[in-house]
Amino acid sequence: MDLPTILKAASNLLLIAVGIPGNLIVLLVFGHISCVERKLLPADSIVFMLTFVHLLIIFNRGIPQTLFSLNYRGFYNSSTCKFLIFIYRTTRAMSMSMTFLLSAYQSILIAPATSRFSCLKPKLPTLILPSFVFLWLLDGATCIHSILYTSQIRNNTAPKFTLNLSFCLVEYPDEASYIGTGTMDVFRDLFFVFFMVVTSAYILFVLYRHRQQVKGIRSSKQNQNTPEMQAAKIVVTFVTLFVVFFGVDNMTWVYTLTARKVPVDLNNVRVFFSSLYASVSPIVVIASNKKVKSKLQCTKTVKIPQSKTTTVCTV
């Protein structure tokens, strides 16, 4: 294999090696919490769904992309391509939707009592499940064209309005459908990104105002370690990661809509950055979520007869 192929395979393997264990750990921890406590808080439910979506992204795009870069061509028929691309695009859209939902939920949760959003706080737990169903249906409906236009790689020359995704092709029948579906995807992404940035900015504003109010009560050192400041750092981290990774993804997608001939490697770069968020986000959850951290740490020390003190882990 040449150097570009080796680098491509290595980068995809790295995403799999980090993303699959990381997302599985988060899913197992929240599953354990759900079994022990018989419920999950709304925010934990959103993070659980986000993690599940990210695991599907890696399975449906990262693994096939890696196998193809290693010259494996075993199962890439048209039906498999339709399934993989549809699930990938739906879960990619769901990743964006869940990140927005988490940001919107937190912004309503910390809104002051005088805010117009405060009336929604009692209703939040009952709105989470309907929101999941609605977003799955919405994102699935906007990605239905993947089933219609996706096919396997063929030896003959691909038509003009075709996206070469390495192991599969997305063939649009004409320029109108090519530009139309691409524009719809871009506007859908921009809609969620815009409101996610707005809600995240509102969270930072509320936390900053609260910090200013309590500044005279606490010492400067304590102010830096308050829970609200930690929450602000987590929000900034998620928003920054999302905007950077999906920003590159969408800029590349816009370029593919305007360029006459799109190199295959450019689509590979786009896929890499769109999958990078799915691999990195569980690291942020593990590092910042107190429940996940506590379940992954040894928290109890017990004495066993006729032996020394033994440390027992909760998970």
ChimeraX commands (.cxc) that place a marker at each C-alpha (Angstrom):
marker #1 position 0.00,0.00,0.00 radius 0.5
marker #1 position 1.14,3.54,-0.69 radius 0.5
marker #1 position 1.64,6.15,2.06 radius 0.5
marker #1 position -1.72,7.97,1.63 radius 0.5
marker #1 position -3.59,4.67,1.92 radius 0.5
marker #1 position -1.64,3.72,5.04 radius 0.5
marker #1 position -2.33,7.12,6.64 radius 0.5
marker #1 position -6.03,6.85,5.78 radius 0.5
marker #1 position -6.28,3.36,7.26 radius 0.5
marker #1 position -4.33,4.41,10.38 radius 0.5
marker #1 position -6.54,7.46,10.99 radius 0.5
marker #1 position -9.71,5.39,10.65 radius 0.5
marker #1 position -8.34,2.71,12.96 radius 0.5
marker #1 position -7.49,5.41,15.51 radius 0.5
marker #1 position -11.07,6.70,15.43 radius 0.5
marker #1 position -12.37,3.15,15.97 radius 0.5
marker #1 position -9.87,2.37,18.75 radius 0.5
marker #1 position -10.86,5.53,20.64 radius 0.5
marker #1 position -14.53,5.86,19.73 radius 0.5
marker #1 position -15.91,2.35,20.24 radius 0.5
marker #1 position -14.48,1.72,23.75 radius 0.5
marker #1 position -15.21,5.31,24.85 radius 0.5
marker #1 position -18.83,5.26,23.75 radius 0.5
marker #1 position -19.37,1.73,25.10 radius 0.5
marker #1 position -18.04,2.77,28.51 radius 0.5
marker #1 position -20.43,5.72,28.69 radius 0.5
marker #1 position -23.38,3.55,27.57 radius 0.5
marker #1 position -22.58,0.85,30.13 radius 0.5
marker #1 position -22.20,3.36,32.95 radius 0.5
marker #1 position -25.51,5.05,32.22 radius 0.5
marker #1 position -27.12,1.62,31.76 radius 0.5
marker #1 position -25.81,0.65,35.21 radius 0.5
marker #1 position -27.14,3.89,36.70 radius 0.5
marker #1 position -30.52,3.26,35.09 radius 0.5
marker #1 position -30.71,-0.25,36.55 radius 0.5
marker #1 position -29.63,0.81,40.04 radius 0.5
marker #1 position -31.59,4.05,40.30 radius 0.5
marker #1 position -34.50,2.86,38.11 radius 0.5
marker #1 position -34.36,6.06,36.06 radius 0.5
marker #1 position -32.11,8.53,34.27 radius 0.5
marker #1 position -32.25,12.27,34.65 radius 0.5
marker #1 position -33.30,14.09,31.43 radius 0.5
marker #1 position -29.77,15.40,30.79 radius 0.5
marker #1 position -28.33,11.91,31.31 radius 0.5
marker #1 position -30.92,10.49,28.91 radius 0.5
marker #1 position -29.86,12.96,26.24 radius 0.5
marker #1 position -26.17,12.13,26.75 radius 0.5
marker #1 position -27.05,8.41,26.62 radius 0.5
marker #1 position -28.87,8.86,23.30 radius 0.5
marker #1 position -26.03,11.04,21.95 radius 0.5
marker #1 position -23.53,8.34,22.87 radius 0.5
marker #1 position -25.66,5.62,21.25 radius 0.5
marker #1 position -25.87,7.69,18.06 radius 0.5
marker #1 position -22.09,8.20,18.04 radius 0.5
marker #1 position -21.51,4.46,18.43 radius 0.5
marker #1 position -23.74,3.84,15.39 radius 0.5
marker #1 position -21.78,6.43,13.41 radius 0.5
marker #1 position -18.50,4.65,14.06 radius 0.5
marker #1 position -19.95,1.21,13.31 radius 0.5
marker #1 position -21.71,2.29,10.10 radius 0.5
marker #1 position -19.02,4.50,8.64 radius 0.5
marker #1 position -15.73,4.10,10.50 radius 0.5
marker #1 position -15.50,0.32,10.20 radius 0.5
marker #1 position -16.55,0.07,6.50 radius 0.5
marker #1 position -14.24,2.96,5.62 radius 0.5
marker #1 position -11.34,1.23,7.39 radius 0.5
marker #1 position -12.02,-2.12,5.73 radius 0.5
marker #1 position -12.17,-0.48,2.32 radius 0.5
marker #1 position -8.88,1.36,2.90 radius 0.5
marker #1 position -7.35,-2.04,3.73 radius 0.5
marker #1 position -8.56,-3.34,0.32 radius 0.5
marker #1 position -11.43,-5.44,1.67 radius 0.5
marker #1 position -14.35,-5.50,-0.77 radius 0.5
marker #1 position -16.41,-8.37,0.66 radius 0.5
marker #1 position -19.87,-6.96,1.36 radius 0.5
marker #1 position -20.23,-3.71,-0.58 radius 0.5
marker #1 position -23.29,-4.48,-2.70 radius 0.5
marker #1 position -26.02,-1.95,-3.44 radius 0.5
marker #1 position -28.32,-3.04,-0.60 radius 0.5
marker #1 position -25.52,-2.83,1.96 radius 0.5
marker #1 position -24.48,0.57,0.64 radius 0.5
marker #1 position -28.03,1.90,0.90 radius 0.5
marker #1 position -28.30,0.67,4.49 radius 0.5
marker #1 position -24.89,1.96,5.62 radius 0.5
marker #1 position -25.20,5.41,4.05 radius 0.5
marker #1 position -28.78,5.92,5.24 radius 0.5
marker #1 position -27.94,4.94,8.84 radius 0.5
marker #1 position -24.76,7.03,8.77 radius 0.5
marker #1 position -26.46,10.18,7.48 radius 0.5
marker #1 position -29.40,9.78,9.86 radius 0.5
marker #1 position -27.14,9.27,12.88 radius 0.5
marker #1 position -24.90,12.15,11.80 radius 0.5
marker #1 position -27.96,14.40,11.74 radius 0.5
marker #1 position -29.05,12.95,15.09 radius 0.5
marker #1 position -25.65,13.77,16.58 radius 0.5
marker #1 position -26.24,17.39,15.71 radius 0.5
marker #1 position -29.85,17.26,16.94 radius 0.5
marker #1 position -28.92,15.67,20.28 radius 0.5
marker #1 position -26.15,18.20,20.89 radius 0.5
marker #1 position -28.64,20.98,20.22 radius 0.5
marker #1 position -31.24,19.32,22.48 radius 0.5
marker #1 position -28.73,19.02,25.32 radius 0.5
marker #1 position -27.77,22.67,24.95 radius 0.5
marker #1 position -31.42,23.77,24.80 radius 0.5
marker #1 position -32.32,21.65,27.84 radius 0.5
marker #1 position -29.49,23.12,29.92 radius 0.5
marker #1 position -30.35,26.67,28.88 radius 0.5
marker #1 position -33.94,26.22,30.06 radius 0.5
marker #1 position -32.84,24.44,33.24 radius 0.5
marker #1 position -30.58,27.27,34.43 radius 0.5
marker #1 position -32.87,30.09,33.27 radius 0.5
marker #1 position -33.78,32.49,36.12 radius 0.5
marker #1 position -37.23,32.26,37.66 radius 0.5
marker #1 position -38.11,35.59,36.02 radius 0.5
marker #1 position -37.33,34.24,32.55 radius 0.5
marker #1 position -40.11,33.43,30.10 radius 0.5
marker #1 position -38.60,29.93,29.78 radius 0.5
marker #1 position -39.04,29.14,33.47 radius 0.5
marker #1 position -42.58,27.86,32.84 radius 0.5
marker #1 position -41.10,25.02,30.75 radius 0.5
marker #1 position -38.98,23.60,33.59 radius 0.5
marker #1 position -41.70,21.38,35.12 radius 0.5
marker #1 position -42.53,20.01,31.67 radius 0.5
marker #1 position -38.96,19.14,30.66 radius 0.5
marker #1 position -38.93,15.50,31.86 radius 0.5
marker #1 position -42.11,14.71,29.89 radius 0.5
marker #1 position -40.78,16.36,26.71 radius 0.5
marker #1 position -37.56,14.34,26.38 radius 0.5
marker #1 position -39.03,11.11,24.92 radius 0.5
marker #1 position -41.31,12.91,22.42 radius 0.5
marker #1 position -38.30,15.00,21.38 radius 0.5
marker #1 position -36.29,11.84,20.71 radius 0.5
marker #1 position -39.07,10.37,18.55 radius 0.5
marker #1 position -39.61,13.61,16.65 radius 0.5
marker #1 position -35.90,14.13,15.91 radius 0.5
marker #1 position -35.40,10.52,14.77 radius 0.5
marker #1 position -38.36,10.85,12.37 radius 0.5
marker #1 position -37.23,14.28,11.15 radius 0.5
marker #1 position -33.62,13.27,10.51 radius 0.5
marker #1 position -34.66,9.97,8.93 radius 0.5
marker #1 position -37.06,11.77,6.58 radius 0.5
marker #1 position -34.42,14.29,5.48 radius 0.5
marker #1 position -32.00,11.43,4.73 radius 0.5
marker #1 position -34.39,9.21,2.77 radius 0.5
marker #1 position -32.67,10.21,-0.48 radius 0.5
marker #1 position -29.70,8.08,0.61 radius 0.5
marker #1 position -31.80,4.96,0.01 radius 0.5
marker #1 position -32.96,6.20,-3.38 radius 0.5
marker #1 position -29.62,7.26,-4.85 radius 0.5
marker #1 position -26.93,5.06,-3.23 radius 0.5
marker #1 position -25.35,2.14,-5.08 radius 0.5
marker #1 position -22.20,0.04,-5.07 radius 0.5
marker #1 position -18.95,0.95,-6.82 radius 0.5
marker #1 position -18.90,-0.13,-10.48 radius 0.5
marker #1 position -16.07,-0.45,-12.98 radius 0.5
marker #1 position -17.66,1.84,-15.53 radius 0.5
marker #1 position -17.49,5.64,-15.32 radius 0.5
marker #1 position -19.84,7.20,-12.76 radius 0.5
marker #1 position -22.44,9.75,-13.94 radius 0.5
marker #1 position -21.80,13.46,-13.60 radius 0.5
marker #1 position -23.72,14.24,-10.40 radius 0.5
marker #1 position -22.19,11.53,-8.23 radius 0.5
marker #1 position -20.52,11.51,-4.82 radius 0.5
marker #1 position -17.77,8.90,-4.57 radius 0.5
marker #1 position -17.71,7.75,-0.93 radius 0.5
marker #1 position -14.86,5.29,-1.53 radius 0.5
marker #1 position -16.84,2.09,-0.93 radius 0.5
marker #1 position -20.18,3.33,-2.26 radius 0.5
marker #1 position -21.60,5.83,-4.75 radius 0.5
marker #1 position -24.41,8.34,-4.30 radius 0.5
marker #1 position -25.74,8.95,-7.81 radius 0.5
marker #1 position -28.18,11.82,-8.28 radius 0.5
marker #1 position -30.31,11.69,-11.45 radius 0.5
marker #1 position -29.87,15.38,-12.31 radius 0.5
marker #1 position -28.38,18.66,-11.14 radius 0.5
marker #1 position -31.61,19.78,-9.45 radius 0.5
marker #1 position -31.71,16.78,-7.10 radius 0.5
marker #1 position -27.95,17.04,-6.48 radius 0.5
marker #1 position -28.05,20.72,-5.53 radius 0.5
marker #1 position -31.47,20.45,-3.86 radius 0.5
marker #1 position -30.63,17.65,-1.43 radius 0.5
marker #1 position -27.25,19.17,-0.68 radius 0.5
marker #1 position -28.76,22.58,0.04 radius 0.5
marker #1 position -31.43,21.01,2.25 radius 0.5
marker #1 position -28.76,19.23,4.30 radius 0.5
marker #1 position -26.73,22.42,4.69 radius 0.5
marker #1 position -29.72,24.49,5.84 radius 0.5
marker #1 position -30.79,21.75,8.27 radius 0.5
marker #1 position -27.30,21.70,9.76 radius 0.5
marker #1 position -27.09,25.48,9.93 radius 0.5
marker #1 position -30.47,25.63,11.68 radius 0.5
marker #1 position -29.35,23.33,14.49 radius 0.5
marker #1 position -25.87,24.85,14.74 radius 0.5
marker #1 position -27.25,28.39,14.94 radius 0.5
marker #1 position -29.68,27.63,17.76 radius 0.5
marker #1 position -27.13,25.46,19.53 radius 0.5
marker #1 position -24.66,28.36,19.54 radius 0.5
marker #1 position -27.44,30.72,20.73 radius 0.5
marker #1 position -28.47,28.46,23.62 radius 0.5
marker #1 position -24.83,27.85,24.58 radius 0.5
marker #1 position -24.13,31.58,24.55 radius 0.5
marker #1 position -27.18,32.08,26.79 radius 0.5
marker #1 position -25.83,29.47,29.22 radius 0.5
marker #1 position -22.49,31.25,29.39 radius 0.5
marker #1 position -24.25,34.59,29.91 radius 0.5
marker #1 position -26.34,33.25,32.81 radius 0.5
marker #1 position -23.31,31.59,34.42 radius 0.5
marker #1 position -21.23,34.74,34.04 radius 0.5
marker #1 position -23.96,36.89,35.57 radius 0.5
marker #1 position -24.34,34.46,38.46 radius 0.5
marker #1 position -20.60,34.46,39.04 radius 0.5
marker #1 position -20.60,38.24,39.18 radius 0.5
marker #1 position -23.41,38.18,41.77 radius 0.5
marker #1 position -21.57,35.81,44.10 radius 0.5
marker #1 position -18.13,37.29,43.50 radius 0.5
marker #1 position -18.22,39.31,46.70 radius 0.5
marker #1 position -19.20,36.28,48.78 radius 0.5
marker #1 position -16.59,33.78,47.68 radius 0.5
marker #1 position -12.86,34.11,47.38 radius 0.5
marker #1 position -11.32,34.40,43.95 radius 0.5
marker #1 position -9.86,30.90,44.20 radius 0.5
marker #1 position -13.22,29.41,45.07 radius 0.5
marker #1 position -14.89,31.29,42.20 radius 0.5
marker #1 position -12.68,29.53,39.71 radius 0.5
marker #1 position -13.83,26.09,40.96 radius 0.5
marker #1 position -17.56,26.68,41.36 radius 0.5
marker #1 position -19.91,24.16,39.69 radius 0.5
marker #1 position -21.29,26.84,37.39 radius 0.5
marker #1 position -17.80,27.68,36.12 radius 0.5
marker #1 position -17.10,23.99,35.53 radius 0.5
marker #1 position -20.38,23.72,33.60 radius 0.5
marker #1 position -19.40,26.73,31.50 radius 0.5
marker #1 position -16.09,25.08,30.59 radius 0.5
marker #1 position -17.91,21.88,29.55 radius 0.5
marker #1 position -20.37,23.84,27.39 radius 0.5
marker #1 position -17.54,25.75,25.73 radius 0.5
marker #1 position -15.68,22.49,25.08 radius 0.5
marker #1 position -18.66,20.77,23.44 radius 0.5
marker #1 position -19.59,23.80,21.34 radius 0.5
marker #1 position -15.99,24.35,20.23 radius 0.5
marker #1 position -15.55,20.71,19.22 radius 0.5
marker #1 position -18.86,20.65,17.40 radius 0.5
marker #1 position -18.33,23.91,15.50 radius 0.5
marker #1 position -14.78,22.99,14.47 radius 0.5
marker #1 position -15.45,19.41,13.35 radius 0.5
marker #1 position -18.82,19.95,11.70 radius 0.5
marker #1 position -17.65,23.31,10.35 radius 0.5
marker #1 position -14.96,21.54,8.32 radius 0.5
marker #1 position -17.52,18.89,7.35 radius 0.5
marker #1 position -20.06,21.43,6.07 radius 0.5
marker #1 position -17.51,23.65,4.31 radius 0.5
marker #1 position -16.28,20.58,2.46 radius 0.5
marker #1 position -19.86,19.63,1.63 radius 0.5
marker #1 position -20.60,23.09,0.22 radius 0.5
marker #1 position -17.46,22.84,-1.92 radius 0.5
marker #1 position -18.59,19.47,-3.32 radius 0.5
marker #1 position -21.86,21.06,-4.39 radius 0.5
marker #1 position -20.08,23.79,-6.36 radius 0.5
marker #1 position -17.11,21.89,-7.78 radius 0.5
marker #1 position -17.41,20.06,-11.09 radius 0.5
marker #1 position -15.13,17.21,-10.07 radius 0.5
marker #1 position -14.62,16.29,-6.42 radius 0.5
marker #1 position -11.56,14.21,-5.46 radius 0.5
marker #1 position -12.29,11.04,-3.48 radius 0.5
marker #1 position -9.78,12.08,-0.81 radius 0.5
marker #1 position -11.78,15.25,-0.13 radius 0.5
marker #1 position -14.83,13.17,0.76 radius 0.5
marker #1 position -12.59,11.04,2.98 radius 0.5
marker #1 position -11.47,14.18,4.83 radius 0.5
marker #1 position -15.10,15.22,5.29 radius 0.5
marker #1 position -16.05,11.80,6.66 radius 0.5
marker #1 position -13.05,11.83,9.01 radius 0.5
marker #1 position -14.01,15.16,10.60 radius 0.5
marker #1 position -17.69,14.25,10.86 radius 0.5
marker #1 position -16.70,11.01,12.64 radius 0.5
marker #1 position -14.10,12.71,14.83 radius 0.5
marker #1 position -16.78,14.32,17.02 radius 0.5
marker #1 position -18.31,10.88,17.62 radius 0.5
marker #1 position -14.94,9.56,18.83 radius 0.5
marker #1 position -13.86,12.53,20.95 radius 0.5
marker #1 position -17.17,13.35,22.69 radius 0.5
marker #1 position -17.16,10.31,25.04 radius 0.5
marker #1 position -13.76,11.43,26.32 radius 0.5
marker #1 position -15.32,14.77,27.25 radius 0.5
marker #1 position -18.23,12.97,28.97 radius 0.5
marker #1 position -15.91,10.67,30.93 radius 0.5
marker #1 position -13.68,13.56,31.98 radius 0.5
marker #1 position -16.47,15.98,32.95 radius 0.5
marker #1 position -19.52,13.97,34.08 radius 0.5
marker #1 position -19.33,13.35,37.83 radius 0.5
marker #1 position -21.63,10.33,37.70 radius 0.5
marker #1 position -19.55,8.62,35.03 radius 0.5
marker #1 position -16.29,9.42,36.81 radius 0.5
marker #1 position -17.56,8.14,40.15 radius 0.5
marker #1 position -18.76,4.87,38.62 radius 0.5
marker #1 position -15.39,4.31,36.97 radius 0.5
marker #1 position -13.44,4.91,40.17 radius 0.5
marker #1 position -12.86,2.65,43.12 radius 0.5
marker #1 position -15.07,4.25,45.73 radius 0.5
marker #1 position -15.38,1.74,48.58 radius 0.5
marker #1 position -12.91,0.21,50.98 radius 0.5
marker #1 position -14.05,-2.92,52.84 radius 0.5
marker #1 position -12.40,-5.32,55.25 radius 0.5
marker #1 position -12.39,-8.97,54.36 radius 0.5
marker #1 position -11.83,-11.46,57.23 radius 0.5
marker #1 position -8.34,-12.93,57.48 radius 0.5
marker #1 position -7.05,-10.57,54.83 radius 0.5
marker #1 position -5.89,-7.06,54.40 radius 0.5
marker #1 position -8.17,-4.13,53.58 radius 0.5
marker #1 position -9.37,-4.44,50.01 radius 0.5
marker #1 position -10.55,-1.76,47.63 radius 0.5
marker #1 position -13.73,-2.57,45.73 radius 0.5
marker #1 position -14.84,-0.77,42.59 radius 0.5
marker #1 position -18.45,0.06,41.93 radius 0.5
marker #1 position -18.32,-0.91,38.27 radius 0.5
marker link #1:1,2 radius 0.2
marker link #1:2,3 radius 0.2
marker link #1:3,4 radius 0.2
marker link #1:4,5 radius 0.2
marker link #1:5,6 radius 0.2
marker link #1:6,7 radius 0.2
marker link #1:7,8 radius 0.2
marker link #1:8,9 radius 0.2
marker link #1:9,10 radius 0.2
marker link #1:10,11 radius 0.2
marker link #1:11,12 radius 0.2
marker link #1:12,13 radius 0.2
marker link #1:13,14 radius 0.2
marker link #1:14,15 radius 0.2
marker link #1:15,16 radius 0.2
marker link #1:16,17 radius 0.2
marker link #1:17,18 radius 0.2
marker link #1:18,19 radius 0.2
marker link #1:19,20 radius 0.2
marker link #1:20,21 radius 0.2
marker link #1:21,22 radius 0.2
marker link #1:22,23 radius 0.2
marker link #1:23,24 radius 0.2
marker link #1:24,25 radius 0.2
marker link #1:25,26 radius 0.2
marker link #1:26,27 radius 0.2
marker link #1:27,28 radius 0.2
marker link #1:28,29 radius 0.2
marker link #1:29,30 radius 0.2
marker link #1:30,31 radius 0.2
marker link #1:31,32 radius 0.2
marker link #1:32,33 radius 0.2
marker link #1:33,34 radius 0.2
marker link #1:34,35 radius 0.2
marker link #1:35,36 radius 0.2
marker link #1:36,37 radius 0.2
marker link #1:37,38 radius 0.2
marker link #1:38,39 radius 0.2
marker link #1:39,40 radius 0.2
marker link #1:40,41 radius 0.2
marker link #1:41,42 radius 0.2
marker link #1:42,43 radius 0.2
marker link #1:43,44 radius 0.2
marker link #1:44,45 radius 0.2
marker link #1:45,46 radius 0.2
marker link #1:46,47 radius 0.2
marker link #1:47,48 radius 0.2
marker link #1:48,49 radius 0.2
marker link #1:49,50 radius 0.2
marker link #1:50,51 radius 0.2
marker link #1:51,52 radius 0.2
marker link #1:52,53 radius 0.2
marker link #1:53,54 radius 0.2
marker link #1:54,55 radius 0.2
marker link #1:55,56 radius 0.2
marker link #1:56,57 radius 0.2
marker link #1:57,58 radius 0.2
marker link #1:58,59 radius 0.2
marker link #1:59,60 radius 0.2
marker link #1:60,61 radius 0.2
marker link #1:61,62 radius 0.2
marker link #1:62,63 radius 0.2
marker link #1:63,64 radius 0.2
marker link #1:64,65 radius 0.2
marker link #1:65,66 radius 0.2
marker link #1:66,67 radius 0.2
marker link #1:67,68 radius 0.2
marker link #1:68,69 radius 0.2
marker link #1:69,70 radius 0.2
marker link #1:70,71 radius 0.2
marker link #1:71,72 radius 0.2
marker link #1:72,73 radius 0.2
marker link #1:73,74 radius 0.2
marker link #1:74,75 radius 0.2
marker link #1:75,76 radius 0.2
marker link #1:76,77 radius 0.2
marker link #1:77,78 radius 0.2
marker link #1:78,79 radius 0.2
marker link #1:79,80 radius 0.2
marker link #1:80,81 radius 0.2
marker link #1:81,82 radius 0.2
marker link #1:82,83 radius 0.2
marker link #1:83,84 radius 0.2
marker link #1:84,85 radius 0.2
marker link #1:85,86 radius 0.2
marker link #1:86,87 radius 0.2
marker link #1:87,88 radius 0.2
marker link #1:88,89 radius 0.2
marker link #1:89,90 radius 0.2
marker link #1:90,91 radius 0.2
marker link #1:91,92 radius 0.2
marker link #1:92,93 radius 0.2
marker link #1:93,94 radius 0.2
marker link #1:94,95 radius 0.2
marker link #1:95,96 radius 0.2
marker link #1:96,97 radius 0.2
marker link #1:97,98 radius 0.2
marker link #1:98,99 radius 0.2
marker link #1:99,100 radius 0.2
marker link #1:100,101 radius 0.2
marker link #1:101,102 radius 0.2
marker link #1:102,103 radius 0.2
marker link #1:103,104 radius 0.2
marker link #1:104,105 radius 0.2
marker link #1:105,106 radius 0.2
marker link #1:106,107 radius 0.2
marker link #1:107,108 radius 0.2
marker link #1:108,109 radius 0.2
marker link #1:109,110 radius 0.2
marker link #1:110,111 radius 0.2
marker link #1:111,112 radius 0.2
marker link #1:112,113 radius 0.2
marker link #1:113,114 radius 0.2
marker link #1:114,115 radius 0.2
marker link #1:115,116 radius 0.2
marker link #1:116,117 radius 0.2
marker link #1:117,118 radius 0.2
marker link #1:118,119 radius 0.2
marker link #1:119,120 radius 0.2
marker link #1:120,121 radius 0.2
marker link #1:121,122 radius 0.2
marker link #1:122,123 radius 0.2
marker link #1:123,124 radius 0.2
marker link #1:124,125 radius 0.2
marker link #1:125,126 radius 0.2
marker link #1:126,127 radius 0.2
marker link #1:127,128 radius 0.2
marker link #1:128,129 radius 0.2
marker link #1:129,130 radius 0.2
marker link #1:130,131 radius 0.2
marker link #1:131,132 radius 0.2
marker link #1:132,133 radius 0.2
marker link #1:133,134 radius 0.2
marker link #1:134,135 radius 0.2
marker link #1:135,136 radius 0.2
marker link #1:136,137 radius 0.2
marker link #1:137,138 radius 0.2
marker link #1:138,139 radius 0.2
marker link #1:139,140 radius 0.2
marker link #1:140,141 radius 0.2
marker link #1:141,142 radius 0.2
marker link #1:142,143 radius 0.2
marker link #1:143,144 radius 0.2
marker link #1:144,145 radius 0.2
marker link #1:145,146 radius 0.2
marker link #1:146,147 radius 0.2
marker link #1:147,148 radius 0.2
marker link #1:148,149 radius 0.2
marker link #1:149,150 radius 0.2
marker link #1:150,151 radius 0.2
marker link #1:151,152 radius 0.2
marker link #1:152,153 radius 0.2
marker link #1:153,154 radius 0.2
marker link #1:154,155 radius 0.2
marker link #1:155,156 radius 0.2
marker link #1:156,157 radius 0.2
marker link #1:157,158 radius 0.2
marker link #1:158,159 radius 0.2
marker link #1:159,160 radius 0.2
marker link #1:160,161 radius 0.2
marker link #1:161,162 radius 0.2
marker link #1:162,163 radius 0.2
marker link #1:163,164 radius 0.2
marker link #1:164,165 radius 0.2
marker link #1:165,166 radius 0.2
marker link #1:166,167 radius 0.2
marker link #1:167,168 radius 0.2
marker link #1:168,169 radius 0.2
marker link #1:169,170 radius 0.2
marker link #1:170,171 radius 0.2
marker link #1:171,172 radius 0.2
marker link #1:172,173 radius 0.2
marker link #1:173,174 radius 0.2
marker link #1:174,175 radius 0.2
marker link #1:175,176 radius 0.2
marker link #1:176,177 radius 0.2
marker link #1:177,178 radius 0.2
marker link #1:178,179 radius 0.2
marker link #1:179,180 radius 0.2
marker link #1:180,181 radius 0.2
marker link #1:181,182 radius 0.2
marker link #1:182,183 radius 0.2
marker link #1:183,184 radius 0.2
marker link #1:184,185 radius 0.2
marker link #1:185,186 radius 0.2
marker link #1:186,187 radius 0.2
marker link #1:187,188 radius 0.2
marker link #1:188,189 radius 0.2
marker link #1:189,190 radius 0.2
marker link #1:190,191 radius 0.2
marker link #1:191,192 radius 0.2
marker link #1:192,193 radius 0.2
marker link #1:193,194 radius 0.2
marker link #1:194,195 radius 0.2
marker link #1:195,196 radius 0.2
marker link #1:196,197 radius 0.2
marker link #1:197,198 radius 0.2
marker link #1:198,199 radius 0.2
marker link #1:199,200 radius 0.2
marker link #1:200,201 radius 0.2
marker link #1:201,202 radius 0.2
marker link #1:202,203 radius 0.2
marker link #1:203,204 radius 0.2
marker link #1:204,205 radius 0.2
marker link #1:205,206 radius 0.2
marker link #1:206,207 radius 0.2
marker link #1:207,208 radius 0.2
marker link #1:208,209 radius 0.2
marker link #1:209,210 radius 0.2
marker link #1:210,211 radius 0.2
marker link #1:211,212 radius 0.2
marker link #1:212,213 radius 0.2
marker link #1:213,214 radius 0.2
marker link #1:214,215 radius 0.2
marker link #1:215,216 radius 0.2
marker link #1:216,217 radius 0.2
marker link #1:217,218 radius 0.2
marker link #1:218,219 radius 0.2
marker link #1:219,220 radius 0.2
marker link #1:220,221 radius 0.2
marker link #1:221,222 radius 0.2
marker link #1:222,223 radius 0.2
marker link #1:223,224 radius 0.2
marker link #1:224,225 radius 0.2
marker link #1:225,226 radius 0.2
marker link #1:226,227 radius 0.2
marker link #1:227,228 radius 0.2
marker link #1:228,229 radius 0.2
marker link #1:229,230 radius 0.2
marker link #1:230,231 radius 0.2
marker link #1:231,232 radius 0.2
marker link #1:232,233 radius 0.2
marker link #1:233,234 radius 0.2
marker link #1:234,235 radius 0.2
marker link #1:235,236 radius 0.2
marker link #1:236,237 radius 0.2
marker link #1:237,238 radius 0.2
marker link #1:238,239 radius 0.2
marker link #1:239,240 radius 0.2
marker link #1:240,241 radius 0.2
marker link #1:241,242 radius 0.2
marker link #1:242,243 radius 0.2
marker link #1:243,244 radius 0.2
marker link #1:244,245 radius 0.2
marker link #1:245,246 radius 0.2
marker link #1:246,247 radius 0.2
marker link #1:247,248 radius 0.2
marker link #1:248,249 radius 0.2
marker link #1:249,250 radius 0.2
marker link #1:250,251 radius 0.2
marker link #1:251,252 radius 0.2
marker link #1:252,253 radius 0.2
marker link #1:253,254 radius 0.2
marker link #1:254,255 radius 0.2
marker link #1:255,256 radius 0.2
marker link #1:256,257 radius 0.2
marker link #1:257,258 radius 0.2
marker link #1:258,259 radius 0.2
marker link #1:259,260 radius 0.2
marker link #1:260,261 radius 0.2
marker link #1:261,262 radius 0.2
marker link #1:262,263 radius 0.2
marker link #1:263,264 radius 0.2
marker link #1:264,265 radius 0.2
marker link #1:265,266 radius 0.2
marker link #1:266,267 radius 0.2
marker link #1:267,268 radius 0.2
marker link #1:268,269 radius 0.2
marker link #1:269,270 radius 0.2
marker link #1:270,271 radius 0.2
marker link #1:271,272 radius 0.2
marker link #1:272,273 radius 0.2
marker link #1:273,274 radius 0.2
marker link #1:274,275 radius 0.2
marker link #1:275,276 radius 0.2
marker link #1:276,277 radius 0.2
marker link #1:277,278 radius 0.2
marker link #1:278,279 radius 0.2
marker link #1:279,280 radius 0.2
marker link #1:280,281 radius 0.2
marker link #1:281,282 radius 0.2
marker link #1:282,283 radius 0.2
marker link #1:283,284 radius 0.2
marker link #1:284,285 radius 0.2
marker link #1:285,286 radius 0.2
marker link #1:286,287 radius 0.2
marker link #1:287,288 radius 0.2
marker link #1:288,289 radius 0.2
marker link #1:289,290 radius 0.2
marker link #1:290,291 radius 0.2
marker link #1:291,292 radius 0.2
marker link #1:292,293 radius 0.2
marker link #1:293,294 radius 0.2
marker link #1:294,295 radius 0.2
marker link #1:295,296 radius 0.2
marker link #1:296,297 radius 0.2
marker link #1:297,298 radius 0.2
marker link #1:298,299 radius 0.2
marker link #1:299,300 radius 0.2
marker link #1:300,301 radius 0.2
marker link #1:301,302 radius 0.2
marker link #1:302,303 radius 0.2
marker link #1:303,304 radius 0.2
marker link #1:304,305 radius 0.2
marker link #1:305,306 radius 0.2
marker link #1:306,307 radius 0.2
marker link #1:307,308 radius 0.2
marker link #1:308,309 radius 0.2
marker link #1:309,310 radius 0.2
marker link #1:310,311 radius 0.2
marker link #1:311,312 radius 0.2
marker link #1:312,313 radius 0.2
marker link #1:313,314 radius 0.2
marker link #1:314,315 radius 0.2
view
